[in-house]
Amino acid sequence: MAQLWGGRFTKETDQMVYDFNASIGFDKRLYRQDIEGSRAHVKMLGKQGILTQEEVEAILSGLDSILEDVESGRLPITNQYEDIHSFVEANLIERIGDAGKKLHTGRSRNDQVALDMKLYVREEVKRTDGLLKDLLQELLAIMEGNLSTYMPGFTHLQKAQPITLAHHMGAYYEMFRRDRTRLSDIYRRMNVCPLGSGALAGTTYPLDREYTAELLGFAGATLNSMDSVSDRDYLIEYLAALSTIMMHLSRFSEEIILWNSNEYRFVEIDDAYSTGSSIMPQKKNPDIAELVRGKTGRVYGALMSLLTTMKGIPLAYNKDMQEDKEMAFDAIDTVQMCLPLFTGMIATMKFQNSVMEESAKKGFTNATDAADYLVNRGVPFRDAHGIIGKLVLLCIEKGCALDDLSMEEYKEASQVFEEDIYEAISMETCVGKRLTKGAPGMEAMQEAIRIYREELERD
């Protein structure tokens, strides 16, 4: 058993207790961050004269060799070590001797693990942001190519008013755009260095914490050592952001599943992102969308687990906090697997433009525009609403759209109607005249796309 403590104990730890206490099985993925933090720490110790330059060089060389051997596969990380910190230190001592025992000077495992997790999460925040940017690029391409692709907009899952596919995709663009701003906020708030906080009360060694922070790319050092070793807010925020990303992906997946059905037929998912049935040869299932929808709860679970773990912990560090890793790692892996798969799925989907436009017409999405036509000719809105409602009933009886009614049928409903009603309720007119900021009209959409494109190009 390789561990960083034991001097005041008179007997070996029970093996079951050791196994229960150990975290090497999951925190081994932090090996690179642990070595990176150790390198910065020892450089600072040398700068402050706490270690000699010869000791610093020996330790840095040893750490570099450990990193190289781990990444080449020559040095496996096994469960004979309690955690990743004991793995690195034990191997360092084995390689360079007594100088390796000085690595831990001026720090505790508490601030060490706080640093490792922050370094890891900081990288994952940036990686997640990059995957979101890829998704936004694909959404923007779909928007740019479908400014005149008409489809029904829905409320209550009922066809409501005509929009364009570009407008619909733009709604999801806004969701994922907000997700990126959340990640940016998290990165800014978490980017302070806890190393040098010690177990909870700092240290008597003359550490230069700002120098350590600078070496590790942080904006500065934390201001309270107790909070530094017990803070997991940044991870809770990140898991909350990941949960929101998955919620957005799940909503989008639900629509794709509906649109892919025989009843909608709005899209056809590429064969590479579909599966078949073991018994029904005609089936082509949207499994990727369904799995993304299903995995959303898994990410929510990680967030709730950490919130529950943290809610009853007094200051400062407690062993409970070891539970911050396994489910967080799983949530991060899940989101970073779902995002590129989802992006690939929508990039290869075929949109059935004519089916979507026909659905908008048959769903009477232009009924509001027909009522507005009457209002603009002096008919009170409540009366116009009733007139168009009766015409919709007539269309339902006849199995046709408002566009298909004859002028005689319109005149019978109201003498106000003229031949220009057909142009007024065409999909092109209904959508095109909606030009307020954020609306689906061509000019409004082009302006939104311009803003989105400029933002992406600035990144």
C-alpha positions in Angstrom: 0.0 0.0 0.0 1.6 3.3 -1.1 0.1 6.2 0.8 1.1 9.6 2.0 0.5 9.1 5.8 0.8 6.5 8.5 3.5 7.7 11.0 1.2 7.9 14.0 -0.5 4.6 13.3 0.6 1.3 15.0 -1.1 -1.1 12.6 -1.7 -1.6 8.9 -5.0 -0.3 7.5 -7.5 -3.1 7.0 -7.5 -4.1 3.3 -11.3 -3.4 2.9 -10.9 0.0 4.6 -8.0 0.7 2.3 -9.9 -0.3 -0.8 -13.0 1.7 0.3 -10.8 4.8 1.0 -8.7 4.6 -2.1 -9.5 6.8 -5.1 -6.8 5.6 -7.6 -9.4 3.7 -9.6 -10.9 7.0 -10.9 -8.6 9.8 -10.0 -5.8 8.3 -12.1 -7.1 10.3 -15.0 -5.7 13.3 -13.2 -2.1 12.2 -13.5 -1.2 14.9 -16.0 -2.8 17.7 -13.8 -1.1 16.3 -10.7 2.3 16.4 -12.4 1.6 19.8 -13.9 0.7 21.2 -10.4 3.7 19.6 -8.8 6.1 21.1 -11.4 4.7 24.6 -10.7 4.9 24.0 -6.9 8.5 22.9 -7.0 9.5 25.8 -9.2 8.0 28.1 -6.7 9.8 26.4 -3.8 13.1 26.9 -5.7 12.3 30.5 -6.4 11.6 31.1 -2.7 14.8 29.4 -1.6 12.9 26.6 0.2 14.5 24.0 -2.1 18.0 24.2 -3.7 18.3 24.5 -7.4 19.8 21.0 -7.6 16.7 19.6 -5.8 14.4 21.5 -8.1 16.1 20.2 -11.2 16.1 16.6 -9.9 12.4 16.7 -9.0 11.4 18.3 -12.3 13.4 15.7 -14.2 11.8 12.9 -12.2 8.3 14.3 -12.8 9.0 14.5 -16.5 10.2 10.9 -16.7 7.0 9.7 -14.8 4.8 11.6 -17.2 6.6 10.2 -20.2 6.5 6.7 -18.9 2.8 6.9 -18.0 1.8 8.2 -21.4 3.9 5.7 -23.3 2.4 2.8 -21.3 5.7 1.8 -19.6 4.4 2.8 -16.2 0.9 1.6 -15.4 -1.1 3.3 -12.7 -2.2 0.4 -10.4 -4.3 0.1 -7.3 -1.3 -0.5 -5.1 -1.4 3.2 -4.7 -4.1 5.0 -2.6 -4.5 7.8 -5.1 -2.9 9.6 -8.0 -0.9 11.8 -5.6 0.7 8.9 -3.8 1.4 7.2 -7.2 3.4 10.3 -8.4 5.3 10.9 -5.2 6.2 7.2 -4.6 7.5 6.8 -8.1 9.4 10.1 -7.8 11.1 9.0 -4.6 11.9 5.7 -6.2 13.6 7.4 -9.1 15.5 10.3 -7.5 15.7 9.4 -3.8 15.4 11.7 -0.9 14.9 14.8 -3.0 11.6 13.4 -4.0 10.5 13.4 -0.4 10.7 17.2 -0.5 8.1 17.6 -3.2 5.3 17.9 -0.7 6.9 20.7 1.2 4.4 23.6 1.8 1.3 21.8 0.5 -1.4 19.4 1.7 -3.2 16.7 -0.2 -6.2 18.9 0.3 -5.0 21.8 -1.8 -3.3 19.4 -4.2 -6.5 17.6 -5.0 -8.4 20.9 -5.2 -5.8 22.1 -7.7 -5.8 18.9 -9.8 -9.6 18.9 -10.2 -9.6 22.6 -11.1 -7.0 22.1 -13.7 -8.9 19.2 -15.1 -12.3 20.9 -15.1 -10.8 24.1 -16.6 -9.6 22.0 -19.6 -12.9 20.2 -19.9 -14.8 23.5 -19.9 -12.8 24.7 -22.9 -13.2 21.3 -24.7 -17.0 21.4 -24.2 -17.1 24.9 -25.5 -15.2 23.8 -28.6 -17.8 21.0 -29.2 -20.6 23.5 -28.8 -19.0 25.8 -31.3 -18.8 22.9 -33.8 -22.6 22.3 -33.3 -23.3 26.0 -33.8 -21.3 26.1 -37.0 -23.5 23.2 -38.3 -26.7 24.9 -37.2 -25.7 28.1 -38.8 -25.0 26.3 -42.1 -28.5 24.8 -42.0 -30.0 28.2 -41.2 -28.2 29.9 -44.1 -29.5 27.3 -46.5 -33.1 27.3 -45.4 -34.2 31.0 -45.2 -37.2 30.2 -47.5 -37.9 26.7 -46.3 -41.4 27.0 -44.9 -42.7 24.8 -42.1 -45.3 25.0 -39.3 -44.3 26.5 -36.0 -45.9 24.8 -33.0 -47.4 25.6 -29.6 -48.9 22.9 -27.4 -47.6 20.5 -30.2 -50.3 21.9 -32.4 -49.6 23.7 -35.7 -49.7 27.4 -34.9 -48.1 29.8 -37.4 -45.8 29.5 -40.4 -42.1 29.9 -39.9 -39.0 28.8 -41.7 -36.6 26.0 -41.0 -33.9 28.7 -40.5 -36.0 30.3 -37.8 -36.7 27.0 -36.0 -33.0 26.1 -36.1 -32.2 29.6 -34.8 -34.1 28.9 -31.6 -31.7 26.0 -30.9 -28.8 28.2 -31.9 -29.8 30.6 -29.2 -30.0 27.8 -26.6 -26.5 26.5 -27.4 -25.2 30.0 -27.7 -26.3 30.7 -24.1 -24.7 27.4 -23.1 -21.3 28.8 -24.3 -21.8 32.0 -22.3 -22.4 29.9 -19.2 -19.2 28.0 -19.8 -17.3 31.3 -20.2 -18.7 32.6 -16.9 -17.7 29.4 -15.1 -14.2 29.5 -16.5 -13.8 33.1 -15.4 -15.0 32.4 -11.9 -13.1 29.2 -11.3 -9.8 30.5 -12.7 -8.1 31.2 -9.3 -5.4 28.9 -7.9 -6.0 27.0 -4.6 -2.4 25.6 -4.3 -0.6 26.9 -1.3 -3.7 26.9 0.9 -2.4 23.8 2.8 -4.8 21.6 4.6 -7.0 24.6 5.5 -5.0 27.3 7.2 -2.2 28.1 4.8 1.4 27.4 5.7 4.4 28.9 7.5 6.6 28.5 4.5 7.2 31.8 2.6 5.3 30.6 -0.5 4.7 32.9 -3.5 1.2 31.8 -4.4 0.8 34.4 -7.1 3.8 33.0 -8.9 2.4 29.5 -8.7 -0.9 30.8 -10.1 0.9 32.5 -12.9 2.9 29.4 -13.8 -0.4 27.4 -14.0 -2.2 30.0 -16.1 -4.6 31.2 -13.4 -5.8 34.8 -13.0 -4.5 34.8 -9.4 -4.5 33.0 -6.1 -7.5 32.3 -4.0 -8.1 34.6 -1.0 -9.3 32.2 1.7 -7.5 28.9 2.4 -10.5 27.3 4.0 -12.8 27.9 1.0 -10.0 26.9 -1.3 -9.8 23.3 -0.2 -13.5 22.9 0.3 -14.9 24.7 -2.7 -16.7 22.6 -5.3 -19.0 25.4 -6.6 -17.2 25.5 -9.9 -17.8 21.8 -10.4 -21.5 22.2 -9.4 -21.8 25.1 -11.9 -20.1 23.0 -14.6 -22.4 20.1 -14.0 -25.4 22.4 -14.0 -24.2 23.8 -17.4 -23.7 20.3 -18.7 -27.2 19.4 -17.5 -28.6 22.4 -19.4 -26.7 21.4 -22.5 -28.2 17.9 -22.3 -31.6 19.4 -21.7 -31.3 21.4 -25.0 -29.9 18.3 -26.8 -32.8 16.3 -25.5 -35.5 18.8 -26.6 -33.8 18.9 -30.1 -33.6 15.1 -30.1 -37.3 14.8 -29.3 -38.2 17.0 -32.2 -36.0 15.0 -34.6 -37.6 11.8 -33.4 -41.0 13.2 -34.1 -40.0 14.7 -37.4 -38.5 11.4 -38.5 -41.7 9.5 -37.8 -44.0 8.4 -40.7 -46.6 10.8 -39.4 -44.4 13.9 -39.8 -41.8 12.9 -42.5 -40.0 16.2 -42.1 -36.6 14.7 -42.0 -34.7 11.6 -43.0 -31.9 10.6 -40.7 -28.8 9.3 -42.5 -28.2 5.6 -42.4 -24.9 6.1 -40.6 -26.9 7.6 -37.6 -29.8 5.1 -37.6 -30.3 1.5 -36.7 -32.7 -1.3 -37.8 -35.0 -3.7 -36.1 -34.0 -7.3 -35.4 -37.5 -8.5 -36.4 -39.1 -5.7 -38.5 -37.2 -5.2 -41.8 -38.9 -1.9 -42.6 -37.7 -0.1 -39.5 -35.2 2.7 -39.5 -34.8 3.9 -35.9 -33.5 7.2 -34.7 -31.4 5.6 -32.0 -28.8 8.3 -31.7 -31.4 10.9 -30.9 -33.1 8.5 -28.5 -29.9 7.7 -26.7 -29.0 11.4 -26.3 -32.5 12.0 -24.9 -32.0 9.0 -22.5 -28.5 10.0 -21.3 -29.8 13.4 -20.2 -31.0 11.9 -16.9 -27.6 10.4 -16.3 -26.0 13.9 -16.4 -28.7 15.3 -14.2 -27.9 12.5 -11.7 -24.3 13.7 -11.4 -25.4 17.2 -10.6 -27.9 16.0 -8.0 -25.3 13.7 -6.5 -22.7 16.4 -5.9 -25.3 18.9 -4.6 -26.4 16.2 -2.1 -22.9 15.4 -1.1 -22.0 19.0 -0.5 -25.1 20.2 1.3 -24.1 18.9 4.8 -20.4 19.3 4.8 -18.9 21.7 7.4 -15.7 23.6 6.7 -13.2 22.7 5.6 -12.2 19.6 3.7 -14.0 16.3 4.4 -13.5 12.9 2.8 -17.0 13.1 1.4 -15.6 15.4 -1.3 -13.8 12.5 -2.9 -17.3 11.7 -4.3 -17.0 14.8 -6.5 -15.1 12.8 -9.2 -16.6 9.6 -10.5 -20.0 10.9 -11.5 -18.6 14.2 -12.7 -16.1 12.3 -14.9 -19.0 10.2 -16.3 -21.2 13.3 -16.9 -18.3 15.1 -18.7 -17.6 12.0 -20.9 -21.3 11.6 -21.6 -21.8 15.2 -22.8 -18.6 15.2 -24.8 -19.7 12.0 -26.5 -23.2 13.2 -27.3 -22.3 16.6 -28.8 -20.2 15.4 -31.7 -22.6 12.5 -32.4 -25.5 14.9 -32.4 -23.6 17.4 -34.7 -22.8 14.6 -37.1 -26.5 13.5 -37.1 -27.9 16.9 -38.0 -25.1 17.5 -40.5 -26.2 14.5 -42.5 -30.0 14.8 -42.1 -32.1 15.4 -45.2 -35.0 17.9 -44.7 -38.1 17.2 -46.7 -38.9 20.8 -47.6 -42.1 20.2 -49.6 -43.6 18.0 -46.9 -42.9 20.7 -44.3 -44.5 23.4 -46.4 -47.6 21.3 -47.1 -47.9 20.5 -43.4 -47.9 24.3 -42.7 -50.7 24.8 -45.2 -52.8 21.9 -44.1 -52.3 22.9 -40.5 -54.0 26.3 -41.1 -50.9 28.1 -39.8 -52.0 31.1 -42.0 -55.3 31.4 -40.2 -54.0 34.3 -38.0 -52.9 36.1 -41.2 -56.3 35.6 -42.7 -57.9 37.2 -39.7 -55.4 40.1 -39.9 -56.4 40.5 -43.5 -60.0 41.2 -42.4 -58.9 43.5 -39.5 -56.8 45.6 -41.9 -60.1 46.1 -43.9 -62.1 47.3 -40.9 -63.5 44.1 -39.5 -63.2 44.0 -35.7 -60.7 41.4 -34.6 -63.2 39.3 -32.6 -65.5 39.1 -35.6 -62.6 38.3 -37.9 -61.6 35.6 -35.5 -65.0 34.0 -35.8 -65.2 34.3 -39.6 -61.8 32.5 -40.1 -62.8 29.9 -37.5 -65.8 29.0 -39.6 -63.7 28.8 -42.7 -61.3 26.5 -41.0 -64.2 24.2 -40.1 -65.2 24.3 -43.8 -61.7 23.3 -44.8 -61.7 20.4 -42.3 -65.0 19.2 -43.8 -63.6 19.4 -47.3 -60.1 18.1 -46.5 -58.3 21.2 -47.9 -56.3 24.2 -46.9 -57.4 27.8 -46.6 -55.4 28.5 -49.8 -57.7 26.0 -51.7 -61.0 27.7 -50.9 -62.8 29.4 -53.8 -63.5 33.1 -53.9 -67.2 32.3 -53.7 -66.6 30.4 -50.4 -64.6 33.4 -49.1 -67.3 35.9 -50.1 -70.0 33.8 -48.5 -68.1 34.1 -45.2 -67.5 37.8 -45.6 -68.0 40.3 -48.5 -64.7 42.0 -47.4 -62.6 39.2 -49.0 -61.1 40.0 -52.4 -58.7 38.1 -54.8 -55.7 39.4 -52.9 -56.6 37.1 -50.0 -54.6 34.3 -51.7 -51.4 36.4 -51.8 -52.0 37.6 -48.2 -52.2 34.0 -46.8 -49.4 32.5 -48.9 -46.5 31.0 -46.9 -44.1 33.5 -48.5 -46.2 36.5 -47.5 -47.1 35.2 -44.0 -43.4 34.7 -43.2 -41.9 37.5 -45.2 -43.9 40.3 -43.6 -42.7 39.3 -40.1 -39.6 41.5 -39.9 -39.4 42.6 -36.3 -36.2 41.7 -34.6 -36.1 38.0 -33.9 -38.9 37.1 -36.3 -38.7 34.6 -39.2 -38.8 37.1 -42.0 -35.9 37.1 -44.5 -34.3 40.4 -43.5 -34.7 39.7 -39.7 -33.2 36.2 -40.1 -30.3 37.5 -42.3 -29.4 40.1 -39.6 -29.5 37.4 -36.9 -27.3 35.1 -39.0 -24.8 38.0 -39.6 -24.5 38.5 -35.9 -24.0 34.8 -35.2 -21.4 34.5 -38.0 -19.4 37.4 -36.6 -19.5 36.0 -33.1 -18.2 32.6 -34.3 -15.4 34.2 -36.4 -14.3 36.2 -33.4 -13.7 33.1 -31.3 
